[in-house]
């Protein structure tokens, strides 16, 4: 069954004097690259997302944004550690692969931990809350140069093979005051 990529909900909030129209957008990376660990440097993953499919309009607000990425079978431990950063320079997967650009990291966003979905499966999923970063990208306050993830717990080969499964889910809405004549 094909996953639904957008869901539209319309709700009236008479008590608060406003109404909300909420959407969910699910996007795959438009650019992705894995840089293998070298020396004491962890493996790095660069992911870029395009928000052209997001509806435009006044009062748009990002309510939640979450990267969900199944990265394969767990290692010897049940929890794998990742760090996430906003990328701070423009890059392409080919320029990074050719050594013409590097994944420059800004301030650390949040750590992500991945764990088995349930005890009966081998699959583990990295989940990272990137709400503030996506809101800054969409508003134009921060250049959308993508997200950089780092880890020492998962091999570059495993991450490379799982790139196509990475998804960014964005819950957003249009919040407007009700007209005063009601």
N, C-alpha and C positions, 0 to 999 in steps of 0.2 A: 504494500500500500504506500503510495507516495505521501510524503509528509506535507502537511498544510504549511505554507510559508507565510500566510497573512490571515489574521482573523480580525474582524471589525466588530466592535461592541459600541452601542450607543446607550448612554444612560442619562436620565434627567435627575438632577440633584436639587429638588425644590427647596429643601431645608437650608442648603448653603447658599442659595441664590445664584448658582452657576450650573452649567451643564458640561459634561465631559464626553468627548468622542475618543475612544482608545483604539489603538492598533498594535499589532505585534508584527515585527519585521524580522525575518530570519535570513541572514546573508552568509555566503561562503567567502573566504578570502579571495580578493582579486589579484593579490601578489602574496607569495609565500616563499620563504627560504629557510634552510637549516644550515647553520655554521657549526661544524663539529668542534668538540672541545679540543683545546691545544694547551699543553702545559697545565697551569693552574686555572685557566679560563674555562668556564662551564660551556656546555653546548648552548647555542643561542638559536632562537626561532624568531623570524620576523614575519608578521602577518599584517596585511593591509585590507581594509574593507571599504566598499563603496556604498554610499547611502542615497544614490540617485533614485531608488525605488521608494524612498520614504516620502510620504505626502508632505507638501509644504503648506504653510499657513500661519496666521497670527495666533499667538497663544500656545504654540507647540512646546511641549515639555517632555524631556526624557525621564520616564519614571523608573526604569530599570534597564540595564544592559548587562548581559552575561555571556562570556565566552564559554562554550561547551565543546570539549574536544576529546573524543575517545582515543586514547593513545595506545591501546593494546593490552597485553597481559601484564599483570603486576610483576615486579622484580621480587627479590627475596623478602622485602618488607611489604606490609600492607599499605603504607602511606609513602608517597613520593613527593618531594618538595620542588616547587617551582617558584621563581620570583617573576613579577611582571612589571614592565616599565613602559612609559610612552617613548616611542622613537623620536629623536630630536633632529634628525636630518632626513632629507629625501633620499630614497633608495629604490632600486629595482632588484628583483631576484637575480637577473643576469649581471648587474654591476657588482653585487655582493659576491656572487659565485666567481667572477673574474678577478676579484680583489681590487676593483676600482672604487668601491664604496664599502663602508662598514656600517654595522648596526650600532648607532650611537644611542645610548640610553639616557633618559632624563631621570628625575626622581623616582625611586621605587614606589610603585602603586600599592599593591597588596600581594601577600604571599598566597599562592593557591596550593591546596593539597588535593591529591587525587587518591581515591580509595575504590575498592571494588564496589560496583553498584549494589550488589548483594552477595551473600556468601556463596551462592551457587553459580556464579559466573566468573569467567576469567577477565572480562572487560573492565577496564578502569577508565574514568572520565575526569579530565581536568576541568574544573569549573572556577572561573575567575570573574568577580564582580568588577566591571569596567564602566559603571554608570556615569561617574563624574567625567571620565575621559571621553566617552562617546558624546555626552552633553556638550563638552567643550569643542569637540570636532564639529558637531552639527551646527553649533551656534557661530562657528568661525573664530572663536576666541583662541583656539590652538590649531596649528596646522595639522592636518590628518596625515602624519607620516607613519602611522601604523603602531603596532604593539610589538614589543620585544619580550620574549619569555626566555628565561635561563633555567637550566637544571644541570645537576651532576648525576641525577638518578636514572635518567633514561637515555639510551644511546641515540646518536644522530640518525642511524639507520632506521630505528623504530619510529622516531618522530617523522622522518621523511616519508615513510610508508603510510603514515596516518594523516598527512596534511589535508587530503581531500575530505576528511571527516570533520574538520574544524568548522564550527558554526558560531556566529554571533547572533544572539537573540536580543532584540531591542523592543521594549514595551514603551510606547509613547502615546501622548494624547494631546488634545486641543482643549485647553481650559479657558473658558470665556465667562465673564460675568453675565448674569441674566439681564435682560433689558428691564429698565426701571418701571415700565408701564404694566408689569404683571402683578 
